């Protein structure tokens, strides 16, 4: 004996499966949106680089002369870092284009790698010189505090920056 079902009406496991799938989809979407909101508004969100540097300057309690040296240091990092990235990006693009060829030119890749390394080294040398000039203006206590911040801070980008440019 079969049951007569009107068109559009579902019965049995298929109807329940659709509702379970919709409920599961809604639940996942709610958790996804909640996660995005938490990341956006959480106190654990990383600060933009300029705010991290300003926080570093405040933590060191800089006087006017030190502030000028610090501002110069930050300017060098920002400008020379941007220049290095903008100079290296076309070289990296060319290198990846070469790598994707069936028979990459190893000499070309070596030359591009050498140019990229040279640009990074120039940035590191200029940033190190600016850091040394800044550090020379600091008191011994401020130097100790800067070293503590650079070595073990919870600010991973700042720690990496100091690892890159430390003399």
C-alpha positions as CSV (number, residue, x, y, z in Angstrom):
1,X,0.0,0.0,0.0
2,X,1.4,3.4,-0.9
3,X,0.6,6.7,0.6
4,X,-0.6,9.5,-1.6
5,X,1.5,12.6,-1.2
6,X,0.5,16.0,-2.6
7,X,3.0,17.7,-5.0
8,X,5.6,19.9,-3.1
9,X,5.2,17.9,0.2
10,X,8.1,15.8,1.3
11,X,8.0,12.9,3.6
12,X,10.5,10.7,5.3
13,X,14.3,11.0,5.5
14,X,14.7,13.3,2.5
15,X,12.7,16.1,4.0
16,X,14.6,15.8,7.3
17,X,17.9,15.8,5.5
18,X,17.1,19.1,3.8
19,X,16.3,20.7,7.2
20,X,19.4,19.2,8.8
21,X,21.6,20.6,6.0
22,X,20.0,24.0,6.3
23,X,20.4,24.1,10.1
24,X,24.1,23.0,9.7
25,X,24.7,25.6,7.1
26,X,23.2,28.3,9.3
27,X,25.2,27.2,12.3
28,X,28.5,27.3,10.3
29,X,27.7,30.7,8.9
30,X,26.9,32.1,12.3
31,X,30.2,30.8,13.7
32,X,32.2,32.0,10.7
33,X,30.7,35.5,11.0
34,X,31.3,35.5,14.8
35,X,34.9,34.5,14.2
36,X,35.4,37.4,11.8
37,X,33.8,39.8,14.2
38,X,36.0,38.5,17.0
39,X,39.2,39.0,14.9
40,X,38.1,42.5,13.9
41,X,37.2,43.7,17.4
42,X,39.4,41.6,19.6
43,X,42.0,43.3,21.8
44,X,44.4,40.6,20.5
45,X,44.4,42.1,17.0
46,X,47.9,43.3,15.9
47,X,48.4,47.0,15.8
48,X,49.4,48.7,12.6
49,X,53.1,49.2,12.3
50,X,53.1,52.9,12.9
51,X,51.1,52.4,16.1
52,X,53.6,49.8,17.3
53,X,56.4,52.1,16.7
54,X,54.6,55.0,18.5
55,X,54.0,52.6,21.4
56,X,57.7,51.7,21.4
57,X,58.7,55.4,21.5
58,X,56.3,56.0,24.5
59,X,57.7,52.9,26.3
60,X,61.2,54.4,26.1
61,X,60.1,57.8,27.4
62,X,62.1,59.7,24.9
63,X,63.3,63.3,25.2
64,X,63.2,65.7,22.2
65,X,66.6,64.8,20.8
66,X,65.9,61.1,21.2
67,X,62.4,61.6,19.6
68,X,64.1,63.2,16.5
69,X,66.5,60.3,16.2
70,X,63.7,57.8,16.7
71,X,61.5,59.6,14.0
72,X,64.5,59.4,11.6
73,X,64.9,55.7,12.4
74,X,61.2,55.1,11.7
75,X,61.3,57.2,8.5
76,X,64.3,55.2,7.2
77,X,62.6,51.9,7.9
78,X,59.4,52.9,6.3
79,X,60.8,54.6,3.2
80,X,63.8,52.3,2.5
81,X,61.6,49.2,3.3
82,X,59.0,50.4,0.8
83,X,61.7,51.1,-1.8
84,X,63.2,47.6,-1.3
85,X,59.8,45.9,-1.6
86,X,58.9,48.0,-4.7
87,X,62.3,47.3,-6.2
88,X,62.3,43.6,-5.4
89,X,58.7,42.8,-6.5
90,X,59.4,43.0,-10.3
91,X,62.5,40.9,-9.7
92,X,60.5,38.3,-7.8
93,X,57.9,38.3,-10.5
94,X,60.5,37.7,-13.1
95,X,62.1,34.9,-11.1
96,X,58.7,33.1,-10.7
97,X,58.0,33.5,-14.4
98,X,61.4,32.0,-15.1
99,X,60.8,29.2,-12.6
100,X,57.5,28.3,-14.2
101,X,59.2,27.7,-17.6
102,X,59.9,24.1,-18.7
103,X,63.6,24.8,-18.7
104,X,64.4,27.7,-16.4
105,X,67.5,29.7,-17.0
106,X,69.6,29.0,-13.9
107,X,72.0,31.9,-14.6
108,X,69.0,34.3,-14.9
109,X,67.6,33.0,-11.6
110,X,71.0,33.3,-9.9
111,X,71.3,36.9,-11.2
112,X,67.8,37.8,-10.0
113,X,68.4,36.2,-6.6
114,X,71.7,38.2,-6.3
115,X,69.9,41.5,-7.1
116,X,67.1,40.8,-4.6
117,X,69.7,39.9,-1.9
118,X,71.7,43.1,-2.7
119,X,68.6,45.2,-2.3
120,X,67.7,43.6,1.0
121,X,71.3,44.1,2.2
122,X,71.2,47.8,1.3
123,X,68.0,48.2,3.3
124,X,69.5,46.3,6.3
125,X,72.6,48.4,6.2
126,X,70.7,51.7,6.1
127,X,68.2,50.6,8.8
128,X,71.1,49.4,11.0
129,X,72.8,52.7,10.6
130,X,69.6,54.6,11.6
131,X,69.2,52.2,14.6
132,X,72.7,52.8,15.8
133,X,72.3,56.6,15.5
134,X,69.1,56.3,17.5
135,X,70.6,54.0,20.1
136,X,73.5,56.4,20.7
137,X,71.0,59.0,22.0
138,X,69.6,56.6,24.6
139,X,70.5,56.3,28.2
140,X,71.8,52.9,29.5
141,X,68.4,52.2,31.0
142,X,66.6,53.0,27.8
143,X,69.0,50.8,25.8
144,X,68.2,47.9,28.2
145,X,64.5,48.5,27.8
146,X,64.8,48.6,24.0
147,X,66.8,45.4,24.0
148,X,64.1,43.7,26.2
149,X,61.4,44.8,23.8
150,X,63.3,43.8,20.7
151,X,64.2,40.3,22.1
152,X,61.2,39.0,23.9
153,X,58.2,41.2,23.2
154,X,54.8,39.7,22.3
155,X,55.1,42.0,19.3
156,X,56.3,39.4,16.7
157,X,56.7,41.9,13.8
158,X,58.8,44.3,15.9
159,X,61.0,41.4,17.1
160,X,61.5,40.2,13.5
161,X,62.3,43.8,12.4
162,X,65.0,44.1,15.1
163,X,66.4,40.7,14.2
164,X,66.7,41.8,10.5
165,X,68.5,45.1,11.2
166,X,70.4,44.5,14.4
167,X,74.0,45.3,13.8
